[in-house]
Amino acid sequence: MELIVKQIDHILDVLSDGIYISDREGNTLKVNTMYEKLIGLRRETLIGRKVQDLVREGVFDVVVNPEIVRTGQPATFVQTTKKGQKLILNGHPIFDEEGQVALVVTFVRDVTVMSQLRDQIAAQKKLLEQLRTNVQHINEESIQKFPVKRFKSREMAHLNKLIEKVAATDATVLILGETGVGKEFFARSIHRASLRNDKTFFKLDCATIPENLIESELFGYAPGAFSGASLKGKAGLCEMADQGTLFLDEIGELPIGMQVKLLRLLQDQEIIPVGSTRVKKVDVRIIAATNRDLEKEIEQGRFRSDLYYRLRVAVLSIPPLRERREDIMPLANYFLEKYATKYRKERSFGPDIEDIFVRHRWPGNIREMENLIESMVVTCDGSVVETADLGSCMLTEGWDRKRNLFESLDIRDKSLKVIVRDLEREILQGALEIHGSMAKVAELLKIDRSTIFRKLKRDESA
């Protein structure tokens, strides 16, 4: 037994964990060599010092001694040292003959690396959650299918024919249009109609990916390319979409530095992962979309002209709903059917809804309409959607338009018949100024050219 007591320091020093022994008052009695290495202090500096004083001096932030003395039970704490290390403290009480805590023996293990790995995993999980919403591997069953065949406007008929031509090639496509017009739907339509339709379709929203991550998401990275990077590296979307289609939404938001690298992909079908010098060949079709005027962006130095001309091999310009009013009700009826089915409701439009919908300007386009109709299906009390169920902005807009029209008319000393005649003449004259052809105006307004000529030529006394 004497030998053990004499050799206790050497015995403690062979243990792989740090050992810290204190009494019930918190005085430091012994530490081993491993603890000296962990904490970075010699035992002469620690022995005889109270653990509470060491906490106040900032040597470490917490200790287990007071808790174990108070409860008489083992305890485990996580301690951070002055150097920023994370240490796990497993403290155990040693009792005297009277059953009181006499000593506290604490086993100390460095978990700094484990803590860093945990933080990195948490950061990666957060990034993955962002990417799940911004980068989607499209499942065909989940694709929004608008009633394209029910569209009545000439603009959409022309657009569908153009899509058929473009889809049959591997040409790069640039889709232009206001927010909410359905640019992503048409990108998917091109992919479905192409020879790549059995391959993957990926989407990257350039506006929502942080600038410092967008290059690695597009082109991937080599093993250990940056702090926190996977030791195995990671394939980017361009590589993952090989043989398939990559849709770059909001391309106008792409940082200028990334535009150069995207240009290389379009020109040579080559990428270089972050942290690598090795060039990789890929075969990916690029479809880009934006609601920005890229020519103005070029003038202001925010978009490269060479990339712009590379992108606009095939251009689809999607007109807003207010410029193709014939499509408003087919879309509205489609969304009504969709959400009535989804929520198991019986819903139909009242007699005044069509007039209000057709007159509305739809600044948010298809997205605005879909959200509005889903809300009406959910909140409408009856089976018929009436005017009172519409949002106040739509009703106010219709009222303001009627009021402004009335206030703009010259009605002094005129009968309703004369007012209507003057208004007809103004409409016809305006249409001729815009379209420049009486035949075109006759077709647009669905009247004979002779009628137009007569209404324009008759004098006010007629």
PADRENNU-494088 format. One record per residue (C-alpha): y, x, z negated. Coordinates in nm, 2 decimals, m for minus. Layout:
! residues N
+--------+--------+--------+
|     c2 |     c1 |     c3 |
+--------+--------+--------+
|      Y |      X |      Z |
...
+--------+--------+--------+
! end
This chain:
! residues 462
+--------+--------+--------+
|     c2 |     c1 |     c3 |
+--------+--------+--------+
|   0.00 |   0.00 |   0.00 |
|   0.24 |   0.29 |  m0.08 |
|   0.17 |   0.43 |   0.26 |
|   0.28 |   0.10 |   0.42 |
|   0.59 |   0.09 |   0.21 |
|   0.68 |   0.45 |   0.30 |
|   0.61 |   0.39 |   0.67 |
|   0.78 |   0.05 |   0.69 |
|   1.06 |   0.18 |   0.91 |
|   0.81 |   0.34 |   1.16 |
|   0.60 |   0.02 |   1.16 |
|   0.91 |  m0.19 |   1.24 |
|   1.01 |   0.05 |   1.52 |
|   0.68 |   0.01 |   1.71 |
|   0.74 |  m0.37 |   1.75 |
|   0.87 |  m0.48 |   2.09 |
|   1.11 |  m0.74 |   1.94 |
|   1.42 |  m0.66 |   1.75 |
|   1.38 |  m0.70 |   1.38 |
|   1.67 |  m0.80 |   1.14 |
|   1.60 |  m0.84 |   0.77 |
|   1.86 |  m0.98 |   0.53 |
|   1.86 |  m1.11 |   0.18 |
|   1.97 |  m1.46 |   0.06 |
|   2.33 |  m1.35 |   0.02 |
|   2.33 |  m1.24 |   0.39 |
|   2.33 |  m0.86 |   0.32 |
|   2.17 |  m0.66 |   0.60 |
|   1.87 |  m0.47 |   0.46 |
|   1.68 |  m0.33 |   0.76 |
|   1.69 |  m0.33 |   1.14 |
|   1.45 |  m0.16 |   1.38 |
|   1.51 |   0.07 |   1.68 |
|   1.47 |  m0.22 |   1.93 |
|   1.74 |  m0.42 |   1.75 |
|   1.97 |  m0.11 |   1.77 |
|   1.91 |  m0.11 |   2.15 |
|   1.97 |  m0.48 |   2.19 |
|   2.30 |  m0.49 |   1.99 |
|   2.43 |  m0.15 |   2.09 |
|   2.50 |  m0.04 |   1.72 |
|   2.34 |   0.22 |   1.50 |
|   2.16 |   0.08 |   1.19 |
|   2.39 |   0.29 |   0.96 |
|   2.67 |   0.07 |   1.09 |
|   2.48 |  m0.25 |   1.00 |
|   2.29 |  m0.19 |   0.68 |
|   2.47 |  m0.32 |   0.37 |
|   2.70 |  m0.54 |   0.58 |
|   2.70 |  m0.92 |   0.53 |
|   2.60 |  m1.12 |   0.84 |
|   2.90 |  m1.35 |   0.79 |
|   3.14 |  m1.05 |   0.81 |
|   2.98 |  m0.94 |   1.13 |
|   3.03 |  m1.29 |   1.28 |
|   3.40 |  m1.28 |   1.17 |
|   3.44 |  m0.94 |   1.34 |
|   3.29 |  m1.07 |   1.66 |
|   2.98 |  m0.85 |   1.67 |
|   2.79 |  m1.18 |   1.74 |
|   2.88 |  m1.55 |   1.73 |
|   2.60 |  m1.71 |   1.51 |
|   2.34 |  m1.61 |   1.26 |
|   2.03 |  m1.79 |   1.12 |
|   2.05 |  m1.66 |   0.76 |
|   2.27 |  m1.93 |   0.60 |
|   2.07 |  m2.21 |   0.76 |
|   1.73 |  m2.07 |   0.65 |
|   1.86 |  m2.00 |   0.29 |
|   1.99 |  m2.36 |   0.28 |
|   1.68 |  m2.54 |   0.41 |
|   1.40 |  m2.30 |   0.34 |
|   1.27 |  m2.37 |   0.69 |
|   1.23 |  m2.14 |   1.00 |
|   1.51 |  m2.18 |   1.25 |
|   1.58 |  m2.07 |   1.61 |
|   1.93 |  m2.01 |   1.74 |
|   2.08 |  m1.86 |   2.06 |
|   2.32 |  m1.58 |   1.98 |
|   2.58 |  m1.43 |   2.21 |
|   2.68 |  m1.07 |   2.14 |
|   3.02 |  m0.90 |   2.18 |
|   2.88 |  m0.75 |   2.51 |
|   2.79 |  m1.09 |   2.64 |
|   2.42 |  m1.07 |   2.59 |
|   2.21 |  m1.38 |   2.51 |
|   1.97 |  m1.33 |   2.23 |
|   1.71 |  m1.57 |   2.09 |
|   1.69 |  m1.55 |   1.71 |
|   1.36 |  m1.67 |   1.55 |
|   1.43 |  m1.66 |   1.17 |
|   1.16 |  m1.70 |   0.90 |
|   1.21 |  m1.73 |   0.52 |
|   1.03 |  m1.50 |   0.26 |
|   1.00 |  m1.66 |  m0.08 |
|   1.01 |  m1.50 |  m0.43 |
|   0.78 |  m1.60 |  m0.72 |
|   1.01 |  m1.89 |  m0.81 |
|   0.98 |  m2.04 |  m0.46 |
|   1.34 |  m1.94 |  m0.37 |
|   1.43 |  m1.78 |  m0.04 |
|   1.45 |  m1.40 |  m0.11 |
|   1.46 |  m1.26 |   0.24 |
|   1.52 |  m1.38 |   0.59 |
|   1.32 |  m1.19 |   0.86 |
|   1.46 |  m1.25 |   1.21 |
|   1.28 |  m1.17 |   1.54 |
|   1.53 |  m1.10 |   1.81 |
|   1.46 |  m1.11 |   2.19 |
|   1.70 |  m1.05 |   2.48 |
|   1.71 |  m1.35 |   2.72 |
|   2.02 |  m1.25 |   2.91 |
|   1.84 |  m1.23 |   3.24 |
|   1.66 |  m1.56 |   3.18 |
|   2.00 |  m1.72 |   3.10 |
|   2.15 |  m1.58 |   3.42 |
|   1.85 |  m1.71 |   3.62 |
|   1.90 |  m2.06 |   3.46 |
|   2.27 |  m2.06 |   3.55 |
|   2.18 |  m1.96 |   3.91 |
|   1.92 |  m2.23 |   3.93 |
|   2.17 |  m2.49 |   3.80 |
|   2.43 |  m2.37 |   4.06 |
|   2.17 |  m2.39 |   4.34 |
|   2.07 |  m2.74 |   4.23 |
|   2.44 |  m2.85 |   4.24 |
|   2.47 |  m2.70 |   4.58 |
|   2.15 |  m2.88 |   4.70 |
|   2.29 |  m3.21 |   4.58 |
|   2.61 |  m3.14 |   4.78 |
|   2.41 |  m3.05 |   5.09 |
|   2.19 |  m3.36 |   5.06 |
|   2.49 |  m3.57 |   5.12 |
|   2.65 |  m3.35 |   5.38 |
|   2.35 |  m3.21 |   5.57 |
|   2.09 |  m3.47 |   5.66 |
|   1.76 |  m3.44 |   5.85 |
|   1.78 |  m3.77 |   6.02 |
|   1.49 |  m4.01 |   5.99 |
|   1.48 |  m4.23 |   6.30 |
|   1.40 |  m4.54 |   6.09 |
|   1.73 |  m4.50 |   5.89 |
|   1.95 |  m4.46 |   6.20 |
|   2.22 |  m4.72 |   6.23 |
|   2.15 |  m4.92 |   6.54 |
|   2.46 |  m5.10 |   6.66 |
|   2.42 |  m5.39 |   6.90 |
|   2.52 |  m5.18 |   7.20 |
|   2.37 |  m5.42 |   7.45 |
|   2.58 |  m5.70 |   7.31 |
|   2.91 |  m5.51 |   7.36 |
|   3.12 |  m5.69 |   7.62 |
|   3.40 |  m5.44 |   7.68 |
|   3.42 |  m5.24 |   8.00 |
|   3.50 |  m4.93 |   7.79 |
|   3.17 |  m4.95 |   7.61 |
|   2.97 |  m5.02 |   7.93 |
|   3.13 |  m4.71 |   8.08 |
|   3.06 |  m4.51 |   7.77 |
|   2.69 |  m4.60 |   7.77 |
|   2.65 |  m4.49 |   8.13 |
|   2.82 |  m4.16 |   8.04 |
|   2.58 |  m4.12 |   7.75 |
|   2.28 |  m4.16 |   7.97 |
|   2.41 |  m3.89 |   8.21 |
|   2.50 |  m3.65 |   7.93 |
|   2.17 |  m3.70 |   7.74 |
|   1.96 |  m3.60 |   8.03 |
|   2.11 |  m3.25 |   8.01 |
|   2.15 |  m2.99 |   7.74 |
|   2.53 |  m2.98 |   7.78 |
|   2.74 |  m2.93 |   7.48 |
|   2.92 |  m3.26 |   7.39 |
|   3.26 |  m3.32 |   7.23 |
|   3.30 |  m3.67 |   7.08 |
|   3.66 |  m3.78 |   7.02 |
|   3.78 |  m4.08 |   6.83 |
|   3.96 |  m4.21 |   6.52 |
|   3.79 |  m4.22 |   6.18 |
|   3.53 |  m4.49 |   6.16 |
|   3.47 |  m4.56 |   6.54 |
|   3.10 |  m4.45 |   6.52 |
|   3.10 |  m4.09 |   6.64 |
|   2.79 |  m4.00 |   6.45 |
|   2.61 |  m4.31 |   6.59 |
|   2.68 |  m4.19 |   6.95 |
|   2.57 |  m3.83 |   6.86 |
|   2.24 |  m3.97 |   6.74 |
|   2.22 |  m4.19 |   7.05 |
|   2.25 |  m3.88 |   7.27 |
|   1.98 |  m3.70 |   7.08 |
|   1.74 |  m4.00 |   7.10 |
|   1.79 |  m4.03 |   7.47 |
|   1.75 |  m3.65 |   7.53 |
|   1.44 |  m3.44 |   7.60 |
|   1.48 |  m3.31 |   7.25 |
|   1.42 |  m3.65 |   7.09 |
|   1.10 |  m3.54 |   6.93 |
|   1.27 |  m3.25 |   6.76 |
|   1.50 |  m3.23 |   6.46 |
|   1.85 |  m3.36 |   6.44 |
|   2.08 |  m3.21 |   6.17 |
|   2.43 |  m3.30 |   6.07 |
|   2.69 |  m3.07 |   5.91 |
|   3.02 |  m3.22 |   5.79 |
|   3.26 |  m2.93 |   5.83 |
|   3.52 |  m3.10 |   5.62 |
|   3.31 |  m3.12 |   5.30 |
|   3.13 |  m2.78 |   5.28 |
|   3.33 |  m2.51 |   5.09 |
|   3.47 |  m2.25 |   5.32 |
|   3.28 |  m1.97 |   5.15 |
|   2.95 |  m2.15 |   5.20 |
|   2.98 |  m2.28 |   5.55 |
|   2.87 |  m1.95 |   5.72 |
|   2.55 |  m1.92 |   5.52 |
|   2.47 |  m2.29 |   5.58 |
|   2.51 |  m2.25 |   5.95 |
|   2.36 |  m1.91 |   6.01 |
|   2.15 |  m1.85 |   5.69 |
|   2.15 |  m1.53 |   5.49 |
|   1.94 |  m1.22 |   5.45 |
|   1.75 |  m1.14 |   5.12 |
|   1.99 |  m1.05 |   4.85 |
|   2.29 |  m1.09 |   5.07 |
|   2.52 |  m1.19 |   4.78 |
|   2.51 |  m1.26 |   4.41 |
|   2.28 |  m1.55 |   4.34 |
|   2.12 |  m1.53 |   4.69 |
|   1.75 |  m1.60 |   4.72 |
|   1.54 |  m1.28 |   4.72 |
|   1.36 |  m1.43 |   5.02 |
|   1.67 |  m1.51 |   5.22 |
|   1.74 |  m1.85 |   5.37 |
|   1.73 |  m2.00 |   5.72 |
|   2.06 |  m2.17 |   5.83 |
|   2.09 |  m2.50 |   6.01 |
|   2.11 |  m2.34 |   6.35 |
|   1.77 |  m2.18 |   6.30 |
|   1.63 |  m2.50 |   6.14 |
|   1.75 |  m2.70 |   6.43 |
|   1.59 |  m2.47 |   6.69 |
|   1.47 |  m2.67 |   6.99 |
|   1.66 |  m2.97 |   6.85 |
|   2.02 |  m3.09 |   6.80 |
|   2.29 |  m2.99 |   6.56 |
|   2.58 |  m3.23 |   6.50 |
|   2.90 |  m3.07 |   6.37 |
|   3.11 |  m3.35 |   6.24 |
|   3.49 |  m3.30 |   6.19 |
|   3.48 |  m2.98 |   6.39 |
|   3.86 |  m2.96 |   6.37 |
|   3.82 |  m2.87 |   6.00 |
|   3.62 |  m2.56 |   6.08 |
|   3.79 |  m2.24 |   5.94 |
|   3.93 |  m2.02 |   6.21 |
|   3.71 |  m1.73 |   6.12 |
|   3.40 |  m1.94 |   6.16 |
|   3.52 |  m2.06 |   6.50 |
|   3.46 |  m1.71 |   6.64 |
|   3.10 |  m1.71 |   6.52 |
|   3.04 |  m2.06 |   6.65 |
|   3.17 |  m1.94 |   6.99 |
|   2.90 |  m1.67 |   7.00 |
|   2.64 |  m1.94 |   6.93 |
|   2.76 |  m2.15 |   7.22 |
|   2.80 |  m1.86 |   7.46 |
|   2.48 |  m1.66 |   7.39 |
|   2.26 |  m1.89 |   7.17 |
|   2.26 |  m1.61 |   6.91 |
|   2.33 |  m1.59 |   6.54 |
|   2.35 |  m1.32 |   6.28 |
|   2.26 |  m1.43 |   5.92 |
|   2.50 |  m1.33 |   5.64 |
|   2.42 |  m0.98 |   5.51 |
|   2.20 |  m0.89 |   5.81 |
|   2.26 |  m0.69 |   6.12 |
|   1.97 |  m0.84 |   6.31 |
|   2.05 |  m1.08 |   6.59 |
|   1.84 |  m1.40 |   6.62 |
|   1.80 |  m1.61 |   6.93 |
|   1.80 |  m1.99 |   6.89 |
|   1.78 |  m2.28 |   7.12 |
|   2.00 |  m2.55 |   6.98 |
|   2.21 |  m2.82 |   7.14 |
|   2.55 |  m2.86 |   6.98 |
|   2.73 |  m3.20 |   6.96 |
|   3.07 |  m3.18 |   6.79 |
|   3.31 |  m3.46 |   6.68 |
|   3.66 |  m3.48 |   6.56 |
|   3.94 |  m3.73 |   6.49 |
|   4.20 |  m3.46 |   6.55 |
|   4.40 |  m3.38 |   6.86 |
|   4.25 |  m3.04 |   6.93 |
|   4.51 |  m2.95 |   7.19 |
|   4.78 |  m2.99 |   6.92 |
|   4.57 |  m2.79 |   6.68 |
|   4.56 |  m2.51 |   6.94 |
|   4.94 |  m2.51 |   6.98 |
|   4.97 |  m2.48 |   6.60 |
|   4.72 |  m2.19 |   6.58 |
|   4.46 |  m2.38 |   6.39 |
|   4.20 |  m2.41 |   6.66 |
|   4.08 |  m2.15 |   6.91 |
|   4.14 |  m2.24 |   7.27 |
|   3.83 |  m2.06 |   7.39 |
|   3.61 |  m2.26 |   7.15 |
|   3.78 |  m2.58 |   7.26 |
|   3.70 |  m2.52 |   7.63 |
|   3.34 |  m2.43 |   7.54 |
|   3.30 |  m2.75 |   7.35 |
|   3.45 |  m2.99 |   7.61 |
|   3.17 |  m2.95 |   7.87 |
|   3.10 |  m3.32 |   7.83 |
|   3.36 |  m3.53 |   7.65 |
|   3.31 |  m3.88 |   7.51 |
|   3.63 |  m4.05 |   7.40 |
|   3.55 |  m4.36 |   7.19 |
|   3.83 |  m4.61 |   7.19 |
|   3.93 |  m4.78 |   6.86 |
|   3.83 |  m5.14 |   6.80 |
|   4.19 |  m5.27 |   6.86 |
|   4.16 |  m5.14 |   7.22 |
|   3.83 |  m5.32 |   7.29 |
|   3.87 |  m5.65 |   7.12 |
|   3.58 |  m5.81 |   7.32 |
|   3.35 |  m5.60 |   7.09 |
|   3.49 |  m5.72 |   6.76 |
|   3.29 |  m6.04 |   6.72 |
|   2.95 |  m5.90 |   6.85 |
|   2.99 |  m5.62 |   6.58 |
|   3.10 |  m5.87 |   6.31 |
|   2.81 |  m6.10 |   6.38 |
|   2.57 |  m5.80 |   6.37 |
|   2.70 |  m5.68 |   6.03 |
|   2.69 |  m6.04 |   5.90 |
|   2.32 |  m6.07 |   6.00 |
|   2.24 |  m5.73 |   5.86 |
|   2.38 |  m5.78 |   5.52 |
|   2.28 |  m6.14 |   5.49 |
|   1.93 |  m6.03 |   5.54 |
|   1.96 |  m5.73 |   5.31 |
|   2.10 |  m5.95 |   5.02 |
|   1.89 |  m6.26 |   5.11 |
|   2.19 |  m6.48 |   5.16 |
|   2.27 |  m6.76 |   5.41 |
|   2.60 |  m6.67 |   5.57 |
|   2.80 |  m6.77 |   5.87 |
|   3.16 |  m6.74 |   5.98 |
|   3.41 |  m7.02 |   5.94 |
|   3.61 |  m7.15 |   6.24 |
|   3.92 |  m6.94 |   6.17 |
|   3.75 |  m6.61 |   6.11 |
|   3.72 |  m6.51 |   6.48 |
|   4.09 |  m6.55 |   6.54 |
|   4.18 |  m6.34 |   6.24 |
|   3.92 |  m6.07 |   6.32 |
|   4.04 |  m6.04 |   6.68 |
|   4.40 |  m6.02 |   6.58 |
|   4.34 |  m5.77 |   6.31 |
|   4.42 |  m5.40 |   6.40 |
|   4.12 |  m5.26 |   6.22 |
|   4.28 |  m4.92 |   6.12 |
|   3.94 |  m4.81 |   5.97 |
|   3.75 |  m4.93 |   6.28 |
|   3.38 |  m5.00 |   6.25 |
|   3.35 |  m4.85 |   5.90 |
|   3.63 |  m5.08 |   5.78 |
|   3.46 |  m5.39 |   5.93 |
|   3.11 |  m5.30 |   5.79 |
|   3.24 |  m5.25 |   5.44 |
|   3.45 |  m5.57 |   5.46 |
|   3.16 |  m5.79 |   5.58 |
|   2.92 |  m5.64 |   5.32 |
|   3.17 |  m5.73 |   5.05 |
|   3.21 |  m6.08 |   5.19 |
|   2.84 |  m6.14 |   5.20 |
|   2.80 |  m6.03 |   4.84 |
|   3.11 |  m6.21 |   4.69 |
|   3.14 |  m6.53 |   4.90 |
|   3.06 |  m6.84 |   4.69 |
|   2.95 |  m7.06 |   4.98 |
|   2.73 |  m7.01 |   5.28 |
|   3.03 |  m7.02 |   5.51 |
|   3.28 |  m6.73 |   5.51 |
|   3.62 |  m6.88 |   5.50 |
|   3.97 |  m6.75 |   5.53 |
|   4.01 |  m6.74 |   5.16 |
|   3.72 |  m6.49 |   5.14 |
|   3.90 |  m6.23 |   5.34 |
|   4.09 |  m5.94 |   5.20 |
|   4.46 |  m6.00 |   5.14 |
|   4.56 |  m5.72 |   5.37 |
|   4.40 |  m5.90 |   5.67 |
|   4.58 |  m6.22 |   5.59 |
|   4.91 |  m6.05 |   5.53 |
|   4.89 |  m5.87 |   5.85 |
|   4.82 |  m6.19 |   6.05 |
|   5.11 |  m6.37 |   5.87 |
|   5.35 |  m6.08 |   5.93 |
|   5.26 |  m6.06 |   6.30 |
|   5.33 |  m6.43 |   6.35 |
|   5.65 |  m6.42 |   6.15 |
|   5.78 |  m6.11 |   6.34 |
|   5.69 |  m6.28 |   6.67 |
|   5.89 |  m6.59 |   6.58 |
|   6.19 |  m6.40 |   6.45 |
|   6.20 |  m6.19 |   6.77 |
|   6.23 |  m6.50 |   7.00 |
|   6.56 |  m6.62 |   7.13 |
|   6.53 |  m6.99 |   7.05 |
|   6.90 |  m7.09 |   7.04 |
|   6.95 |  m7.43 |   7.22 |
|   6.61 |  m7.40 |   7.38 |
|   6.32 |  m7.65 |   7.39 |
|   5.97 |  m7.54 |   7.31 |
|   5.89 |  m7.57 |   7.69 |
|   6.16 |  m7.32 |   7.78 |
|   6.07 |  m7.08 |   7.50 |
|   5.71 |  m7.07 |   7.62 |
|   5.82 |  m7.02 |   7.98 |
|   6.04 |  m6.73 |   7.88 |
|   5.76 |  m6.58 |   7.67 |
|   5.52 |  m6.61 |   7.96 |
|   5.76 |  m6.43 |   8.19 |
|   5.80 |  m6.14 |   7.94 |
|   5.43 |  m6.11 |   7.90 |
|   5.37 |  m6.09 |   8.27 |
|   5.66 |  m5.85 |   8.33 |
|   5.53 |  m5.62 |   8.05 |
|   5.17 |  m5.63 |   8.19 |
|   5.30 |  m5.54 |   8.54 |
|   5.50 |  m5.25 |   8.40 |
|   5.19 |  m5.12 |   8.22 |
|   4.93 |  m5.18 |   8.49 |
|   5.15 |  m5.15 |   8.80 |
|   4.94 |  m5.40 |   9.00 |
|   4.95 |  m5.77 |   9.03 |
|   4.58 |  m5.78 |   9.11 |
|   4.50 |  m5.59 |   8.80 |
|   4.71 |  m5.82 |   8.58 |
|   4.55 |  m6.13 |   8.74 |
|   4.21 |  m5.99 |   8.66 |
|   4.31 |  m5.90 |   8.31 |
|   4.47 |  m6.23 |   8.23 |
|   4.22 |  m6.44 |   8.43 |
|   4.48 |  m6.62 |   8.65 |
|   4.55 |  m6.62 |   9.02 |
|   4.80 |  m6.38 |   9.17 |
|   4.99 |  m6.68 |   9.32 |
|   5.03 |  m6.82 |   8.96 |
|   5.18 |  m6.49 |   8.85 |
|   5.42 |  m6.48 |   9.14 |
|   5.53 |  m6.84 |   9.08 |
|   5.59 |  m6.79 |   8.71 |
|   5.79 |  m6.48 |   8.77 |
|   6.00 |  m6.63 |   9.05 |
|   6.08 |  m6.98 |   8.92 |
|   6.43 |  m7.01 |   8.78 |
|   6.51 |  m7.13 |   8.43 |
|   6.59 |  m7.48 |   8.53 |
|   6.24 |  m7.54 |   8.66 |
+--------+--------+--------+
! end
